[in-house]
Amino acid sequence: MVERVAVLSDIHGVLPALEAVLAEQDVRTADRIVLTGDIASGPQPTEVLDLLAGLGDRVVWISGNADRELLEQRRGAGGAAPDAVTPWAAEQLRTEHLTLLDSAQRSLRLPLPGLGDVLFCHATPRDDEEVVLVDSRPERWQEVLGDLDQDVRTVVCGHTHMPFVRLAHGRLVINPGSVGMPYGRPGAHWALLGPGVDLRTTHYDIEAAVSRVARESGFPDAAEWADYYLRARASDIEALAVFGPRDGRPGQEE
């Protein structure tokens, strides 16, 4: 029986951050590790995938938009790349990595003690790019969650890289934040579920991690990328301002 789940979201190919979280005692002893998408698109894609694949069946893979975009770029079907790191990361993937990402689920439903039936997804249950935020209006939450089975009492999502827990129309919504690309404050953010909800931050040596990514990654802009994202130079207020228009709030274009 699954009683405790560690949720890791938006790792974005940052090996030092992932290693730090996997070293946590509560992650090592969790019944499952659920990855809620955007796993490999970043400066160390193959290293992250190899490490996670080595953990075997304890890991449940859910696809995010960045994982889908990696596959599309590799297959020449994605159009313009969303950023500079995506096409580079796509070219690093070996055949087994493509197979692994291809096999990832769109969502997962799992009963957990204290939380009822939990639905894990990347952005929203119906789409891997939709935006919902801690301050999204009730009508927006009704729009994105309204088609769910009433038995689903908890929804776990990622995508926006900022941790929160809130109620939305009687359902508990949890975002664990980002392991590798945090907005608002440095550290690797994740969540431990069952029987309650515990938002966690794993603190690790950011200075050493930035240097390591710059040294070990073949991505040409790895040093600049690591300095910006691992140090969380984008504040939560800035991130909310960027994401806000995409949740359809009145007076703003989507």
KAURJO-V222404 format. One record per pair of residues at least 12 apart in sequence whose C-alpha atoms are under 6 Angstrom apart, sorted by the first residue. I is the first residue (numbers start at 1). GAP is how many residues later the second one is. If there is no record, write none. Layout:
<<I;GAP> <I;GAP>>
This chain:
<<2;29> <3;109> <3;191> <4;26> <4;27> <4;189> <4;190> <5;25> <5;26> <5;27> <5;28> <5;187> <5;188> <6;21> <6;27> <6;185> <6;186> <7;26> <7;27> <7;28> <7;183> <7;184> <8;27> <8;182> <9;26> <9;27> <9;28> <9;149> <9;169> <10;27> <10;28> <10;29> <10;168> <10;169> <11;28> <11;168> <11;169> <12;26> <12;27> <12;28> <12;29> <12;30> <12;168> <13;27> <13;28> <13;29> <13;30> <13;31> <13;32> <13;35> <14;30> <14;166> <15;33> <16;193> <17;163> <17;171> <32;26> <32;27> <33;25> <33;26> <34;25> <34;26> <35;26> <35;27> <36;26> <36;85> <36;86> <37;25> <37;26> <37;27> <37;85> <38;26> <38;28> <38;29> <41;45> <41;48> <42;43> <43;174> <43;176> <44;173> <61;43> <62;42> <62;43> <62;44> <63;41> <63;42> <63;43> <64;58> <64;64> <65;63> <70;20> <73;14> <74;16> <107;13> <107;14> <108;12> <112;82> <113;81> <113;82> <114;81> <116;37> <117;35> <117;36> <118;34> <118;36> <118;37> <119;36> <120;35> <120;36> <121;36> <122;35> <122;36> <122;37> <123;34> <123;35> <123;36> <131;115> <131;116> <132;115> <153;18> <154;17> <154;18> <154;19> <155;18> <156;17> <156;18> <156;19> <157;18> <158;17> <161;16> <161;17> <161;21> <161;22> <162;15> <162;21> <163;12> <163;13> <163;14> <176;14> <176;15> <177;12> <181;48> <182;50> <183;49> <183;51> <183;52> <183;53> <184;51> <184;52> <185;47> <186;45> <186;46> <187;14> <187;15> <187;16> <188;13> <188;14> <189;12> <210;16> <210;17>>
